[in-house]
C-alpha cells in the first residue's frame, strides 16, 4: 500500500483554505503584486523569512510553529507519548 506523502507546508495550505483566504490575497498582504511568490512559499519551493512567517501566522490567526513546523512537533509529541 502506498503511503501518501504530505507536503512540508500542508498545515499552511489547510489553514488558509479553512479561513477562505486565497493565495492572491495572501500575496497582496505580503506586498507581492502576483500570487506566485506566495504559492512557491506554500509549496515549499522557496524559503520563508522570519518576518513573512510572523505576518502569515497573524493573517491566518495561528502560530509559526503550527503553520511551518506541524510535522516536526507532531512527531516529537508522538514519540514522547510512546
Z-matrix of the N, CA and C atoms (Angstrom, degrees):
N
C 1 1.454
C 2 1.528 1 108.85
N 3 1.295 2 116.37 1 130.43
C 4 1.462 3 121.58 2 -179.06
C 5 1.523 4 109.74 3 -77.77
N 6 1.303 5 115.66 4 136.20
C 7 1.458 6 121.51 5 177.22
C 8 1.519 7 108.10 6 -92.31
N 9 1.329 8 115.47 7 129.03
C 10 1.461 9 119.88 8 179.05
C 11 1.522 10 108.98 9 -71.69
N 12 1.301 11 115.82 10 124.42
C 13 1.460 12 120.73 11 179.30
C 14 1.520 13 108.55 12 -82.41
N 15 1.318 14 115.82 13 127.65
C 16 1.461 15 119.15 14 178.57
C 17 1.517 16 109.30 15 -89.62
N 18 1.276 17 114.84 16 149.48
C 19 1.459 18 121.42 17 -179.67
C 20 1.522 19 108.73 18 -78.19
N 21 1.322 20 118.07 19 143.75
C 22 1.466 21 120.08 20 -177.74
C 23 1.526 22 114.29 21 -59.78
N 24 1.302 23 117.87 22 -23.44
C 25 1.471 24 119.97 23 -179.93
C 26 1.525 25 111.38 24 -118.71
N 27 1.309 26 115.74 25 34.55
C 28 1.462 27 122.07 26 -179.90
C 29 1.529 28 111.36 27 -61.52
N 30 1.320 29 118.05 28 -37.40
C 31 1.466 30 121.23 29 179.88
C 32 1.524 31 110.59 30 -62.57
N 33 1.296 32 116.72 31 -36.55
C 34 1.465 33 122.05 32 178.63
C 35 1.527 34 110.15 33 -62.81
N 36 1.319 35 116.25 34 -48.43
C 37 1.471 36 120.94 35 179.39
C 38 1.523 37 110.94 36 -62.95
N 39 1.330 38 116.60 37 -46.66
C 40 1.476 39 120.53 38 -178.32
C 41 1.523 40 111.64 39 -60.63
N 42 1.327 41 117.40 40 -43.47
C 43 1.459 42 120.84 41 -179.07
C 44 1.527 43 111.18 42 -65.36
N 45 1.326 44 116.46 43 -43.69
C 46 1.468 45 120.67 44 179.40
C 47 1.530 46 110.10 45 -60.08
N 48 1.319 47 116.03 46 -46.83
C 49 1.467 48 120.01 47 -179.10
C 50 1.526 49 112.01 48 -66.41
N 51 1.328 50 117.29 49 -37.20
C 52 1.466 51 120.91 50 179.40
C 53 1.531 52 111.47 51 -61.66
N 54 1.315 53 115.60 52 -31.69
C 55 1.466 54 120.26 53 178.88
C 56 1.528 55 112.61 54 -87.85
N 57 1.326 56 116.68 55 -3.20
C 58 1.462 57 120.79 56 179.36
C 59 1.517 58 113.48 57 72.57
N 60 1.313 59 116.61 58 28.38
C 61 1.464 60 121.79 59 -178.68
C 62 1.523 61 109.21 60 -99.94
N 63 1.318 62 116.48 61 134.38
C 64 1.458 63 120.72 62 179.79
C 65 1.523 64 111.73 63 -85.87
N 66 1.317 65 115.21 64 160.71
C 67 1.463 66 119.93 65 174.26
C 68 1.525 67 110.08 66 -62.43
N 69 1.308 68 116.32 67 -35.26
C 70 1.468 69 120.61 68 179.57
C 71 1.534 70 110.59 69 -62.77
N 72 1.330 71 116.66 70 -42.02
C 73 1.462 72 120.47 71 177.98
C 74 1.529 73 110.65 72 -63.87
N 75 1.336 74 115.88 73 -44.89
C 76 1.464 75 119.81 74 179.01
C 77 1.521 76 110.45 75 -59.59
N 78 1.329 77 116.60 76 -43.91
C 79 1.464 78 120.95 77 179.78
C 80 1.527 79 110.81 78 -59.53
N 81 1.317 80 116.50 79 -44.31
C 82 1.473 81 120.23 80 179.65
C 83 1.521 82 111.26 81 -63.58
N 84 1.327 83 117.49 82 -41.03
C 85 1.474 84 121.34 83 178.36
C 86 1.523 85 111.22 84 -61.87
N 87 1.332 86 116.29 85 -30.41
C 88 1.459 87 121.40 86 -179.88
C 89 1.524 88 112.38 87 -88.60
N 90 1.341 89 116.90 88 -0.54
C 91 1.456 90 120.89 89 176.20
C 92 1.519 91 115.28 90 91.59
N 93 1.339 92 117.35 91 13.66
C 94 1.466 93 120.52 92 178.42
C 95 1.521 94 109.82 93 -94.23
N 96 1.308 95 116.82 94 145.14
C 97 1.465 96 120.33 95 178.01
C 98 1.532 97 111.53 96 -86.32
N 99 1.348 98 116.24 97 -17.51
C 100 1.463 99 120.96 98 177.73
C 101 1.525 100 108.96 99 -122.63
N 102 1.326 101 117.02 100 160.18
C 103 1.462 102 120.14 101 -179.37
C 104 1.526 103 113.65 102 -83.49
N 105 1.327 104 118.10 103 -14.74
C 106 1.466 105 121.52 104 -175.46
C 107 1.536 106 114.28 105 -56.21
N 108 1.334 107 119.64 106 -44.53
C 109 1.468 108 118.25 107 178.97
C 110 1.531 109 113.09 108 -59.12
N 111 1.327 110 116.86 109 -40.33
C 112 1.464 111 119.20 110 177.65
C 113 1.525 112 110.46 111 -69.30
N 114 1.306 113 116.60 112 -42.45
C 115 1.476 114 121.33 113 177.63
C 116 1.528 115 109.94 114 -54.26
N 117 1.318 116 116.50 115 -45.44
C 118 1.462 117 121.09 116 -179.66
C 119 1.529 118 111.60 117 -64.08
N 120 1.334 119 117.35 118 -36.89
C 121 1.467 120 120.89 119 176.38
C 122 1.523 121 110.07 120 -64.23
N 123 1.322 122 115.29 121 -46.58
C 124 1.467 123 120.50 122 -177.19
C 125 1.525 124 111.52 123 -64.69
N 126 1.297 125 117.30 124 -33.59
C 127 1.459 126 121.66 125 179.08
C 128 1.527 127 113.09 126 -82.24
N 129 1.325 128 116.76 127 -7.78
C 130 1.454 129 119.98 128 -179.47
C 131 1.513 130 113.23 129 81.66
N 132 1.311 131 117.22 130 16.94
C 133 1.463 132 121.65 131 -179.25
C 134 1.522 133 112.08 132 -82.64
N 135 1.322 134 116.01 133 -22.51
C 136 1.465 135 120.80 134 177.13
C 137 1.518 136 108.86 135 -133.13
N 138 1.299 137 115.92 136 158.38
C 139 1.458 138 120.02 137 178.47
C 140 1.529 139 109.45 138 -77.60
N 141 1.312 140 114.65 139 162.54
C 142 1.456 141 120.92 140 179.56
C 143 1.524 142 107.51 141 -118.58
N 144 1.311 143 116.47 142 122.52
C 145 1.464 144 120.76 143 178.53
C 146 1.526 145 109.23 144 -69.60
N 147 1.309 146 115.65 145 154.69
C 148 1.458 147 121.71 146 -176.07
C 149 1.530 148 111.40 147 -56.31
N 150 1.317 149 117.08 148 -45.55
C 151 1.466 150 120.55 149 -179.66
C 152 1.516 151 111.93 150 -60.52
N 153 1.328 152 116.96 151 -41.60
C 154 1.464 153 121.10 152 178.47
C 155 1.520 154 110.29 153 -66.87
N 156 1.329 155 117.61 154 -40.86
C 157 1.466 156 121.24 155 179.25
C 158 1.527 157 110.75 156 -61.75
N 159 1.317 158 116.42 157 -41.43
C 160 1.469 159 120.52 158 178.74
C 161 1.529 160 110.99 159 -65.14
N 162 1.325 161 116.95 160 -41.68
C 163 1.460 162 120.85 161 178.82
C 164 1.526 163 110.93 162 -66.69
N 165 1.314 164 116.99 163 -42.56
C 166 1.471 165 121.05 164 178.04
C 167 1.526 166 109.40 165 -59.66
N 168 1.319 167 117.22 166 -45.96
C 169 1.464 168 120.94 167 179.53
C 170 1.529 169 111.16 168 -60.61
N 171 1.327 170 116.77 169 -39.81
C 172 1.464 171 120.20 170 178.40
C 173 1.525 172 110.73 171 -65.21
N 174 1.314 173 117.59 172 -46.29
C 175 1.464 174 121.62 173 -179.67
C 176 1.527 175 110.49 174 -60.85
N 177 1.338 176 115.81 175 -41.37
C 178 1.462 177 120.70 176 -176.58
C 179 1.537 178 112.71 177 -89.60
N 180 1.343 179 116.02 178 9.15
C 181 1.465 180 121.94 179 176.18
C 182 1.530 181 110.80 180 50.84
N 183 1.316 182 114.78 181 52.45
C 184 1.453 183 121.57 182 -176.63
C 185 1.524 184 108.64 183 -144.90
N 186 1.310 185 116.72 184 -165.01
C 187 1.460 186 121.26 185 176.67
C 188 1.520 187 109.62 186 -119.72
N 189 1.303 188 115.85 187 158.28
C 190 1.467 189 121.07 188 177.38
C 191 1.530 190 109.09 189 -60.06
N 192 1.315 191 116.83 190 -41.52
C 193 1.464 192 120.85 191 -179.31
C 194 1.521 193 111.71 192 -59.87
N 195 1.325 194 116.86 193 -46.57
C 196 1.465 195 120.42 194 -178.90
C 197 1.521 196 111.86 195 -65.76
N 198 1.311 197 116.90 196 -37.83
C 199 1.463 198 120.33 197 -175.09
C 200 1.528 199 114.05 198 -81.95
N 201 1.323 200 116.73 199 -36.46
C 202 1.457 201 119.53 200 -172.03
C 203 1.531 202 114.55 201 -111.25
N 204 1.328 203 117.39 202 -14.61
C 205 1.459 204 120.00 203 -176.36
C 206 1.517 205 112.58 204 -129.08
N 207 1.327 206 117.52 205 22.31
C 208 1.460 207 122.21 206 -175.92
C 209 1.528 208 112.23 207 -53.03
N 210 1.311 209 118.02 208 -50.47
C 211 1.458 210 120.88 209 -176.11
C 212 1.524 211 111.04 210 -65.78
N 213 1.309 212 117.06 211 -41.08
C 214 1.470 213 120.51 212 179.60
C 215 1.519 214 110.52 213 -60.80
N 216 1.333 215 117.21 214 -47.84
C 217 1.448 216 120.56 215 -178.32
C 218 1.520 217 111.75 216 -71.54
N 219 1.316 218 117.77 217 -36.88
C 220 1.460 219 121.09 218 177.91
C 221 1.530 220 109.63 219 -60.82
N 222 1.308 221 117.22 220 -47.44
C 223 1.460 222 121.06 221 179.72
C 224 1.520 223 111.21 222 -63.11
N 225 1.311 224 117.88 223 -39.85
C 226 1.467 225 121.63 224 179.54
C 227 1.515 226 110.32 225 -64.10
N 228 1.349 227 116.71 226 -45.47
C 229 1.456 228 119.91 227 179.81
C 230 1.528 229 110.46 228 -65.84
N 231 1.306 230 116.40 229 -41.33
C 232 1.465 231 120.93 230 -179.25
C 233 1.516 232 110.63 231 -62.05
N 234 1.318 233 116.95 232 -44.48
C 235 1.464 234 121.19 233 -179.55
C 236 1.525 235 111.03 234 -63.41
N 237 1.333 236 117.14 235 -35.20
C 238 1.462 237 120.56 236 179.74
C 239 1.526 238 112.54 237 -71.33
N 240 1.331 239 117.61 238 -23.65
C 241 1.448 240 121.36 239 -178.98
C 242 1.515 241 112.65 240 -83.57
N 243 1.315 242 117.39 241 -17.40
C 244 1.470 243 120.88 242 -176.85
C 245 1.514 244 110.57 243 -80.17
